[in-house]
């Protein structure tokens, strides 16, 4: 996939102070993981649909969850406030699921359409 998103080295240098310290075993590349999180959120993908170049989806999700719980992304929000042109960035990860009976709201029992229903 040629249209993958990758953070630049300058961007990673600026974001480095916000990452938690690694304890023990070295972590997977932060640049790859954060680039994938941005790509997934920007395109509205599920974690399992992440391109293979970003690594295993479980790793991406676990890092996103851990960093979210620790407030890493909330602290990074301050970088946007320092921009010359302030803007608000919002990420919405909600989705709607319709129940299987939601399609029959206009019909009577047995699937017969009601007369005069609009």
N, C-alpha and C positions, 0 to 999 in steps of 0.2 A: 504494500500500500504506500503510495508516494505522497499522500496528503496527510501524513502523520504530523502531530504537533510535538515540537521539541523546544524546551526552554534553552536559552542561550547561556553561555558561561557567565556573562555579566549578570543575567537575571538570577542565576543560581548563587552567585557570590552575594548578591543582595538578600536572598532568602535564607542563606545558610544560618544566620543567628537564630532563626525561628524554629529550626529543627531540634528535636530532643537529642540529647547525647546518646551515643551507642554504648551499651553495656555488654561486655563479653564478646560474643560472636559478631563479626562485621556485618553491617546491614547491606541489603541489596541497594544498588545505586539509587540515591534519592532523586537525581535528575530524571531518570527513567520513570520512576514511580509517580512523581509529581506531574510530569508531562502527561502520563497516561490518565491520571485523575482529571486533569484539565480537559483532555481530549474526550473522555467518557462523558463528563458533565456537559461540555459544550455541544456534543452531538446527541445527547439523550440516550446513550447506549446502556445496556445492562452490563454488569461486570463480566459475565461470561462471553459477551460479544466483543471484548477488547481485542485489538489486533495482537497477534502473537509476538510482534516485535517489542511489545511492552512487558512481556513476561506473563507468568501464570496469573489468571484472574483472582485466585484466592489470595495471593500475595498483595495484589493491588487493593482488594477490598479490605483485607486485614489492616494494611497501613492506613487507608483512608479512615477506617473506623477508629483505630488507635489514636491517630492524630486529631480526629474530630473530638474524641472524648477528652483529650488533653488540652484542647483549645488552640491548637497550632494554627488552624485556618482563621480563627477569630483574631489572633494576634497579627496575622499577615494582612488583615483588613486595613490596618493602619498605614500600610504602604500606599494604598489607593488614595488615602486622605492627603498624602504628601504630593500627589500629582499636581501639575500646573492647572489642569482642568479637572476639578473634582467630579467624580461620577460614582454612582452606586451600582455595585454588581450584586445581583441576587441569583442564587442557585435554588431551583425548585426541584426536589427529588420525589415529588408526589406523583401518584398515578391513580386513575379511577378504574374500578372494576365493576362491571354491571352484573347483577345476579341473573341467572338464566331465565327467571320469570319476568325480568324487566321488559322484555319485548312484548309481553302479552297484557300490558296495562290497559290497552284500549279494547281488548276483546273479552267476551264472556268465557265462562268455563267451557272447555271442549274446543277452544280455538276458533269459535264463530265470532265474526266481527259484529259489533253492535251497530244498529241502524241509527243514523243521524249523528254518529260520533265524528268529531272534527279532528 
